[in-house]
Amino acid sequence: MHRDIECSEAEWQARLELAACYRIFDMLGWSEWIYNHISLRVPGEQGAFLINPFGLLYSEVCASNLVKIDIDGKTLDGSPYPVNRAGFVQHSYFHRHLDWAHAICHVHTTATMAVCSVEGGLQPTNFYAAAFTGQIGYHDFEGVTVRPEEGERLLAQLGDKRVLMLRNHGPVVMGETLAEMLHMQWALQRACEIQLATHAMGQPILIPGDVIAVHQRDLALASPPGGIGAAGFEAWKRQIDTIDRSWRD
């Protein structure tokens, strides 16, 4: 039993990690009022996921008020909070069909939405963008994502990638861990911010394909130990603890 939540130790640790992630997104300015979402599989429980309570700000999310749902979005833990249907219809399709997609986020940041809304999408004009060249899928805008039948097209256009740019809308970023997903979202955000700044200044310089290949090959050599994003995630958790530790409740 943890803070009035009856759950396994593995689930409680997942709740802590996800609550921290919501607070980090908020600290970094990636939240969107009460909207958008990050979902996480519950370890050791087939078809069980955690997601934010619809109606709370990211700054109000904590480990105990996350909602546990099944693959169809039905509440499993007796939570009094609803779940944003537009959030989980999209996420559930990826969770259902991609065994590796344990953590998924969708954001509406200005920079990422802007890049999703221009011809050509993300261009290889900077250090961060070069890492994503050939690694992003694109999906044409079909309106708010509440219809399950759109899932097949989302999955097909993602292909073997881990980022899907929803045109005129915003990105969906997936990872095997929250730390990996967070790292990719951070790098994508930086790539989009720099693209916007570069285009505002004039004609950008495109990085040649052979240089991109070398860059992508060597990126692992510049990564800290512990897996993609792990050290950075721990650093951000230390930072949010200095602001407000209530995410641990």
C-alpha positions, 0 to 999 in steps of 0.5 A: 500500500502506497499513499492510499494506492494498493499496488505492487512495488514495481507499479509504485516505482513506475508511478513515481517515474511517470509523475516525475516525468510530468513535472519535468515536462511542466518545468521545461514548458512542454505542458499544455494546460490540462491537455496532452499526455504521457503514458507508461506500461505498468511493469509485469501487468499485461495490458495495464497503463498509467496516464494523467488524470484529465482535468489536472495540470501537469504541476498537480500530477503525483504518483498516487493520482495517476490513473491506471487503465487497460488497453481500451482506456477503462479505469482499473484502479477506481480512480475518480478522475476521467482520462482524455479519450483523445490522449489514449486512443492514439497511445493505445494503438501504439502500445497494443502493436509495438511491444517495445513502446513502453513510454509514449508522449504527445506534446503541443509545444510551439516549436514542434507544432510549427515544424509539423506545420511546414512543408518538409518538416524537420530539416537537417540544419543543426546538430540535433536535427541531424540525429533525426534524419531518416528517423521520423515518420509523418502523418497527415492531419485528420482532426482530433485523434478520437477515432480508433480506425485512424490507428492503422494509418498512424502505425503504418506511417510510423514504420520502424521509427520512434517519432511520428510527426502529426502534420499540423498537430504535433509529435508523438515520441516513443521509447522503451523507457521513460528516460529514452522517450524524455531524451528524444523529446528533449532533442526533438524540441531543441532541433525544432527550436533551432530550425525556427530560429535559423529560418528566421535569420535566412537561408539555412545550411543543410548538413550533407548526407554523408556527414549525417551518417557519421554523426548518427554512427558516433552519437553513442560515443557521446552518451553518458552511461546507464542507457539513453537519457538515464543520467539526464532523467536522474539529474532532472529529478534532482532539480524538480525536487528542489522546486516541489517534492509533491510529485512523490506523494 
